[in-house]
């Protein structure tokens, strides 16, 4: 089955997200705002909404861990300007994602490098 241009573009964006997260693999968590800035510098600008879409996919596949605003310590819905509790605020590359980058994990047509 041939992939559409959008599918190919999305797969490459997901691959670039994994590569960008690999730079921080030994650290704790990466702020999604910082990840968006890094992707922009690498020539893959995307909205926070699009980034969140890709991070959910990568999380569902077991390649990244995401932390939503509502899961952070001290988050309270009743605070003024608390924001969307479902917004992804942090992410981290998991070992399975690193293996995918290294080529030791089976290929995924939804992620391209």
N, C-alpha and C positions, 0 to 999 in steps of 0.2 A: 504494500500500500504506500503510495507516494505521500510524502509529507508536504503540507502546504508551507508557503513562505513564512506565515506567522508561526507555525509550529517549529520550524527551523530557527527562527529568530528567538523564540522563547527558550528553546533548548540551549542555544548559545548564551543567552542571558543567564540562565541557571548555571551553566558551566563557569561563567565569569564570576558569579556570586561565590561559588565554591572556591575558586582560585583566590579571590579576594579574602575570604575567610581563612584560607590556609595560612596567610601571612600572620594571622593572630592565633594560630592553632594552640600554641603553648600558653596563651593567656587565658583569662577567665571568660568573659563574655564581650561581644562587640555590640556597641549601640547601633541600631539600624540607621540612625541619622549619619553616623560615621561611615557605615558601609555604603550608603547612598552617595556620600561625597567621594569615597574611593572609587566607586563604579563610574561616577561622572568623570573623574580624572583619567580613568582607563578607557574612556570613549563609549561607555554604556550608561548614559543618563536614563534614569527612570523615576517615575513618581513613587511616592511612598506607598501608594495603593498597589501599583504594579510590583514593587519590591515585596510587599506583604503577600501578594498572590503567589509569587515564586517561592518565598520562604515557606509558605504553607505546603506547597507541593514538595519541596525538599525535605521538610519535616515529616510529612506523611510517608515519604520513601525511606526515612531513617538516616538521612545524610546530615541534617542539622537539628539542633535543639533551638526552640524559640521560647521566649519568655514574654508573656503579654503583660500589659500595664496592670491589670487587675491581680496579677500573681506577684507583683513586687511588694516588698515589705513597706508598710505604711500607706498603701493605696487605700483611699476611701472615696466612695462614690459621692458622698455628701460634701466633699470639698469643692469649693469654687474653682473651676478650671481643671478639674481632675482628669478630664479627657476620657476617651473611649477605653473601657476596661479590656476590650478585645484587641486593641492596637498592639502590634508586635514592637517591643522596645529594645529587646536584646536578642542576639542569636549567637550560636557557636557551632563550628564544624565538628561533627562527630567522627569517630574512627571509620565508620562505613563510608562517609563522604570522602575522607582522605584516601581510603583504598580505591574508591571510584576514580579519583584524580590520578592515583598511581597506576591504575590499570589492573589491579589485583581483584577488583570487584567486578562482577558481570556488567557489561554495558547496559545502559539505560537509554532508550531512544529519546527520552524527555530531557536528557542532559547531554550536551555536546561541548567538547573542548577544542 
